[in-house]
Amino acid sequence: MAAKRSREEAFATTEAEDQVMEENIAHKEDGKGISEDEAAIYDRQIRLWGLETQNRMRQASLLLIGLNGANVEVAKNLVLGGVGSVAICDPTIVSVHDLSANFFLSSSDVGKPRASACLERIKELNPRVNVSVIEEDLISTLNDSIFQNFGIVCLEPSNLSQIGSIDSLCRKLHIPFFAVALHGLFGFFFTDHNGHQYKPDKQVLTVSSPSFSDCFTTPFVPPTRANRVPKLYFSLQAAYSYAETNNDPSFSNRDSLLSFAKQHLGGLNVPINRVFDPSQLKSLLFFSF
């Protein structure tokens, strides 16, 4: 019984929490508080991270570029969580292959632009979130006037150049940037906080992050430091660079891939034994190239 009481107490709302909730709802008119309806819908997560965090989410504006397996999940979670607005951008035409990675799509969407095809189903998740489509190909245009309207940018790339170019733009505009890609059971995630500030206690701290270009071009000194990094990191780096440089996304030339990996990683002081076998690389990235 003691354990049961302890658990109930852990999830119980204190009088102070109720008072804060009531004050926040009472100030809904100023545009900063949340409504009673929202308080009821987001009750469980508000008890987890508090009203201040939920309010910050309500005011957040996010840009998602690319709607494959990873960003589709990001869109779902953010919209259900109650962020202020989400803009999706992916002019890629839907193929049958996309149906296995994007649960917002159906067979009737084949032949349509991905973002437009996903829009209505994403909106249905939470009518309180403003979800919109940007039809312009932002990866190609890098339109500053559009990017500067968002507080966070999340990219699901198809090559390294896309990550580097959009990260450079976000750094110029001081926008936090994230990139994520999946390859079957594996994947990678990159984040550039771009001077993000947070306040764990009373002191304001600033998060400084290296650029994507610095992360992928800085040599390991001494070379033994590379032993601390998983092989997957170097394998993905070599595979992406090879596919983009040699226009060989199917990795048809095994010897050429291995030779490229040696040369590419050699410039970073990384021994070739830190890379998966070429045949494993081809299997690893089959679904993404």
Disulfide bonds with the S-S distance in Angstrom:
none
